[in-house]
Amino acid sequence: MNDAPFTVAIDGPAAAGKGTIGRALAAHFGFAHLDTGLLYRATGARMMAGESAVAAARGLRAEDLDRTDLRTAEIGQAASQAAALPDVRAALLQFQRDFARRPAGAVLDGRDIGTVICPQAEVKLFVTASDDVRAARRFLELSPGNPGLTLEAVRADLLARDARDANRDDAPMRAAADAMVLDTTDLGIDAAVAEAVEAVRHRLERSA
């Protein structure tokens, strides 16, 4: 491939597999990868330390994304609250758009990439899965470091985040009209990645 910008936008709810697919696509095609959820999680972590949401977003530093606790449920809730604020989203918008159009390709995953951040993306995927499957996946991810965690609590947390993200006034989570919907409920990682790779490969061939 040449060095013309090529953007893959991946959206979907938590624990559907979009991060795993995004990383795999970036590795397969040699694209840069950005988990945009980390921007909001890092903002949420700074909020929990006492900053206002907007100040936290505007003051975000690269090292904030390296924190080891950004995947906790508490920070996930704070991130969802921050993401519902238009001023926070505006503060992080240009960073994401600049990343998306870098030479040699980029993959971004989040909740409004194909609809708001990169509506011009060459490939748009909306990755989803059933509530029960997503809850089980997230429970397996979080429970080793939190022995008191229950599957029911994880499921409730996911559904609360889904509702907040889908119903917010600014940039709600939804599939773009031209997105390929990839349901991973009954797909293993390899099969889900293979479908995504094929979609990107097909679009690259058309762009050549």
Secondary structure, DSSP 4 states (H G I P E B T S, - for coil): --SS--EEEEE--TTSSHHHHHHHHHHHHT-EEEEHHHHHHHHHHHHHTT--HHHHHHT--GGGGG-TTTTSHHHHHHHHHHHT-HHHHHHHHHHHHHHHT-TT-EEEEESSIIIII-TT-SEEEEEE--HHHHHHHHHHHHGGG-TT--HHHHHHHHHHHHHHHHH-SSS-----TTPEEEE-TT--HHHHHHHHHHHHHHHHHHH-
